């Protein structure tokens, strides 16, 4: 599954204002709910449940929160570029300013893990990350995810 299939232009938040990890998760849960018809509280609760197992802050200012929900039919993502970095209890102790949310069906199994791995790999590209951090244009950010070189295609 490519990022073109995971994320839509409407799923890009180019300048999210939040001062805590909880606020970030609430805001991206709201956007996920708007796009999917899910209940935002249900999305948020799944993210919090996952965060209790360990932070999804993977390092270098990046977090990939994720959850599985019974009412979800297809994997989908929401990307947020934060106005200011927030403490995310990341593995490297660095604050987070780029967040890629993944929501999957409960039955997703390997597809969910594959999407997580491909997203993590994509967000390890220093050039892409620099461009994401520099842009406030949602369509430009969307293009960065959907027009990535095939070596990073997900």
C-alpha positions as CSV (number, residue, x, y, z in Angstrom):
1,X,0.0,0.0,0.0
2,X,1.5,3.4,-1.0
3,X,1.1,6.6,0.9
4,X,-1.1,7.8,-2.0
5,X,-3.5,5.1,-0.8
6,X,-3.1,6.0,2.9
7,X,-3.4,9.7,2.9
8,X,-5.6,12.3,1.2
9,X,-4.9,16.0,0.7
10,X,-7.6,16.7,3.3
11,X,-5.7,14.6,5.8
12,X,-2.8,17.1,6.0
13,X,-2.6,19.5,8.8
14,X,0.2,22.0,7.8
15,X,0.4,24.0,11.1
16,X,-1.1,22.2,14.1
17,X,-1.2,24.3,17.2
18,X,-0.8,22.2,20.3
19,X,1.3,22.4,23.4
20,X,1.1,18.9,24.7
21,X,1.2,15.3,23.4
22,X,-2.4,14.9,24.5
23,X,-3.5,17.9,22.6
24,X,-1.7,16.7,19.5
25,X,-3.5,13.3,19.8
26,X,-6.9,15.0,20.3
27,X,-6.4,17.2,17.3
28,X,-5.4,14.5,14.9
29,X,-8.1,12.2,16.3
30,X,-10.6,15.0,15.3
31,X,-9.3,15.2,11.8
32,X,-9.3,11.4,11.5
33,X,-13.0,11.4,12.7
34,X,-14.0,14.1,10.2
35,X,-12.4,12.1,7.3
36,X,-13.7,8.7,8.3
37,X,-17.0,9.2,10.0
38,X,-15.5,7.5,13.2
39,X,-16.1,8.9,16.6
40,X,-13.1,11.2,17.6
41,X,-13.2,9.9,21.1
42,X,-12.9,6.3,19.9
43,X,-9.9,7.2,17.8
44,X,-8.3,9.1,20.6
45,X,-8.8,6.3,23.1
46,X,-7.2,3.8,20.7
47,X,-4.1,6.1,20.4
48,X,-3.9,6.6,24.2
49,X,-4.1,2.8,24.7
50,X,-1.2,2.3,22.3
51,X,0.9,5.1,23.9
52,X,0.5,3.3,27.2
53,X,2.5,0.5,25.7
54,X,5.3,2.9,24.8
55,X,5.8,6.1,23.1
56,X,5.3,6.3,19.3
57,X,7.8,9.1,19.2
58,X,10.4,7.3,17.0
59,X,13.1,10.0,17.2
60,X,14.4,12.9,15.2
61,X,11.2,14.9,16.0
62,X,8.9,12.3,14.5
63,X,6.0,10.4,15.9
64,X,3.9,7.7,14.3
65,X,0.9,7.2,16.6
66,X,-1.4,4.3,15.5
67,X,-4.4,2.4,16.5
68,X,-6.8,-0.3,15.4
69,X,-10.5,0.0,15.4
70,X,-13.3,-2.5,14.6
71,X,-15.4,0.0,12.5
72,X,-12.5,0.9,10.2
73,X,-12.6,-0.7,6.7
74,X,-9.3,0.5,5.3
75,X,-6.0,1.7,6.6
76,X,-5.7,5.5,6.5
77,X,-3.4,8.2,7.7
78,X,-3.4,11.8,8.9
79,X,-0.2,13.9,8.8
80,X,0.4,17.0,11.0
81,X,3.2,19.4,11.0
82,X,3.3,21.1,14.4
83,X,3.7,24.9,14.8
84,X,6.0,24.2,17.8
85,X,7.6,20.9,18.9
86,X,6.0,19.1,21.9
87,X,7.4,16.6,24.3
88,X,6.2,13.2,23.1
89,X,8.2,11.0,25.5
90,X,10.2,10.0,22.4
91,X,12.8,7.3,22.4
92,X,15.6,9.9,21.8
93,X,14.1,12.4,24.3
94,X,13.7,15.0,21.5
95,X,10.4,16.9,21.1
96,X,8.2,16.1,18.1
97,X,7.1,18.4,15.3
98,X,6.0,15.8,12.6
99,X,3.2,13.4,13.3
100,X,1.9,10.7,11.0
101,X,-1.2,9.0,12.4
102,X,-2.1,5.5,11.1
103,X,-5.5,4.0,11.8
104,X,-6.2,0.4,10.8
105,X,-9.0,-2.2,10.9
106,X,-8.7,-4.6,13.8
107,X,-8.2,-7.3,11.3
108,X,-5.4,-5.6,9.4
109,X,-2.6,-7.8,10.8
110,X,0.5,-7.6,8.5
111,X,-0.9,-4.7,6.4
112,X,-0.8,-2.5,9.5
113,X,2.8,-3.5,10.3
114,X,3.8,-3.0,6.7
115,X,2.2,0.5,6.6
116,X,4.0,1.4,9.9
117,X,7.3,0.2,8.6
118,X,7.0,2.0,5.3
119,X,6.0,5.2,7.0
120,X,8.9,5.0,9.4
121,X,11.3,4.3,6.4
122,X,9.9,7.2,4.5
123,X,10.3,9.6,7.5
124,X,13.9,8.6,7.9
125,X,14.7,10.4,4.6
126,X,16.5,13.6,5.8
127,X,15.7,15.5,2.6
128,X,12.0,14.7,2.8
129,X,11.9,15.5,6.5
130,X,13.6,18.9,5.9
131,X,11.0,19.7,3.1
132,X,8.1,18.7,5.4
133,X,9.4,20.9,8.1
134,X,9.9,23.9,5.7
135,X,6.4,23.7,4.1
136,X,3.2,25.2,5.4
137,X,1.3,24.5,2.2
138,X,-1.0,21.4,2.6
139,X,-0.9,20.5,-1.1
140,X,2.9,20.7,-1.2
141,X,3.1,18.5,1.9
142,X,0.6,16.0,0.3
143,X,2.7,16.0,-2.8
144,X,5.8,15.1,-0.8
145,X,4.1,12.0,0.5
146,X,2.6,10.9,-2.7
147,X,5.4,11.7,-5.2
148,X,8.2,10.1,-3.3
149,X,10.9,8.2,-5.2
150,X,10.3,4.5,-5.7
151,X,13.1,3.6,-3.4
152,X,10.9,5.1,-0.6
153,X,7.5,4.2,-2.0
154,X,5.3,2.5,0.5
